[in-house]
Amino acid sequence: LVAVIDSGIDAMHPELQGVVVGRFDTFKGDLLPHRHGTAMASAIAAHGRLLGVAPAAHILAVRAFDAAAAGAHGTTARILDGLQWTANSGARVINMSFTGPADPEVHTMIASLRQNGLVLVAAAGNDGPQAPAAYPAAYPEVIAVTATDVDDKLLNVANHGGYVAVAAPGVDIFVAAPGAGYDFTTGTSVATAHVSGLAALLIARNPALTPAAVQAILMRTAKDLGPKGRDDEYGAGLVDAYEALLTQVSATADRTLSH
């Protein structure tokens, strides 16, 4: 189960049929599905004409952001409500493709969720190399994700900082859009969704993995980009799904494959 704290997700989209298995809404009334939430869910679990990173994953749609066309907005109270609901939902991964200022209440909640075994993944931010740290990505309990293009170059508006853990594809990504549509999206948001999908694949292969173990695997198996070693632009480098999942091949599987 991957909880997606975002704007409204179009669960009726052909790419997402049967994917959304739970919902929590911090808004009253029936807001229309939104392009951002729908795009993030499809990057994780699309299984129609598209293929998400973890197409067998199930999504918990946590709507904490409105349906504003120019950019959905949320509040601390709504995000806290969404996180609190997620704590009791059975989710193993929380996708947070949003940024905002530091908030002690949100940090306390996030620290508690991490301690209870949830993998938290968040966007490093799209405010430029000189921008201050973006939250919740900059909290130490969160895996902060930046974005790269098809040539493994860093998204030019991506935040830099010591909190960046890994990079993932995030430029001109083809995703689902509300109303059975499709669109392209760019940003650290969709890169975050890709890493949440990979975390789900790791946990599906080995449910005993802790959040710290998941983060360590992602960083250890990443393809080093930029200056040698970890840096403030790419973090540990571009995530490598194949190498990450190979770390969880059991001895039994090795014996079976060798026959």
Secondary structure, 3 states (H helix, E strand, C coil): CEEEEECCCCCCCHHHCCCEEEEEECCCCCCCCCHHHHHHHHHHHCECCCECCCCCCCEEEEECECCCCCCCCECHHHHHHHHHHHHCCCCCEEEECCCECCCHHHHHHHHHHHHCCCEEEEECCCCCCCCCCCECCCCCCCEEEEEECCCCCECCCCCCCCCEEEEEECCCEEEEECCCEEEEECCHHHHHHHHHHHHHHHHHHCCCCCHHHHHHHHHHCCECCCCCCCECCCECCECCHHHHHHCCCCHHHHHHHHC
